[in-house]
Amino acid sequence: MNDIITFKTTQEIWEWLIAGETIEGVHNKEDKVFLKNGVPYSEKGKIISTVSDPCCWVKVLKKEWYEEIPEKGRLCWVCHNTIDLYTQIAVIVQYMPNRPRKFMSKTKETWYYAVPLTNAEIKEFLY
């Protein structure tokens, strides 16, 4: 279950948005708002003028990449210790938080560490 984190003041809302974070409406979870050029916009591209009431908005907490692994997996740099410095690549399909080797690859090998490849790194391999 996700925690709902509320705001106490209008200042808290603006500080959260200025920090590059997102808020969502209490009554409409589809209504996510972020700042673009200092102006609050919805994900649908509309300017939102009513972000001043703290009881109407909650913080949207970003999930870690491994909390939402796509069904086909995520292409990652992997290693067993920090000395390896991510020299191997694997498709990570499962995160197992209660195990020492928390990441399982498509080939069923488990890894201590995994970091998703960036879009630039993926393009480098494709071209």
N, C-alpha and C positions, 0 to 999 in steps of 0.2 A: 504494500500500500504506500502511495506517495504522501509525503507530508505536505500540508498546505501551510505556507508561510505568508502571513498577512503583513500589511503595513500599518504603522501607527500614525504616521503623519504624511502630509503631501511632500514634505522635504525628503522623506525616505523614498518615496516613489521616484522623484526626480534624480536622486543620487543613484538609485538602482539603474535607471534608464541611462544616465550619463556614463555609468561604468560599462555600458555596452550590453546590459542584460535585457531580458524581456519580461513583460507582465502579461497577465491574462485576466479577463473579466470574471468576476465571481459567479455571475449568473449565466455567462456565455463563454465556456472554455475554448470555443473556436475563435474568440476575439483576442488574439495575441497582438501585443503592441511593443514596438521598439522605436528608438530614435534614429532618424535619418536626417543628417544636416541640422541637428538640433530640434527637429520637429517630430512629434509622436505620430507614427504611422501604424496602421493595422497591416497584417500580412496580406490583406486583399488590396493594399495600396491606398487606402483612404486615410486622410488626415484625421486624427482623433483629438478632439478639443476638450474632452472631459476626463482627464487623468488626475484631477486634483482631489477626488474623494477617496481616502484610504480604504473605506469599507467596501468599495466596488472592485478593488484590484488585489491580486495576489502575485507573489513572485513565481516565475517559471524557472525551475532549477534544471540546469543542463545535465543530461545523463552522460555518464562515461561511455566511450565507444563500445566497450565490452558488455554493457548492459542491454544493448540493442543490436546484437550481431545478426545480420541478414541470414535468411535460410541457406543461401549458397555460400555463406562465410565471408570473411574479410581478409584481404591480402595484407600480411603483416611481416615486418622484420621480427625474427624470433631468436632467442638465445636461452641458455641455461644458467649463465652467470653474467655479471656485468663486464667481465674481461673479454667475452666474445664480441662485444660491441655490435650486436645485431648484424651478423654476416650472412645469415640464412633467411630465406623467405618461405613462408608457409601460409596456407589458407586456414585461418582460425575459424572454427565452427561452433565452439562452445567455451563458455567461461565457467569455471568451477571454483567459486570463492572459498570453499572449505578444504581445498587441497593445496599442498605446497606447489605443485605444478598446476597453475590455475588455468592454463590455456590448452585446449585440445585442437589439433589440426585435423584436416579432412582425412589424413592417413592414420589417424588415431594416436599420433605421437603427441606427448604432452610437453609443455614448455613452462619455465618459470617466468619468462618475460616475453611480452609481445607489444609491438607498436605498429599501428597501421601505416602503410605506405602513403605518402602524400600524392596528390593528383599529378604533380610534376614528376615524381619518381615512377609512377605507373606509366605515364606518357613516354618516359625515357626508355622503358622496357618495350613498349609497343612500336616505337619508330626506330 
